[in-house]
Amino acid sequence: MIYINAMNVTQKVYTRVTEGTTMRYVEFNAYILFSDGTKEFLTHSKHKEKLIVKLSELVEFAQLDITDNTLIDDN
């Protein structure tokens, strides 16, 4: 099974001045869960729909299901 989780990300960007800008966004992470309980990170994206497109070949080849654990609509 492949599942998608959402994670809040904060990144501080500094320019030539001493004060920086803080950027906040949600990143979507995909993991694969094996039958023995082992999980492995696959890939990530800032856009859930793009992540699903990235995973579509693997899902089709391995005949897996994607479980979306996020409550966030990526629109």
Buried (B, 14 or more C-beta within 10 A) or exposed (E): EBBBBBEEEEEEEEEEEEEEEEEEEBBBBBBBBEEEEEEEEBEBBEBBEEBBEBBEEBEEEEEBEBEBEBEEEBE
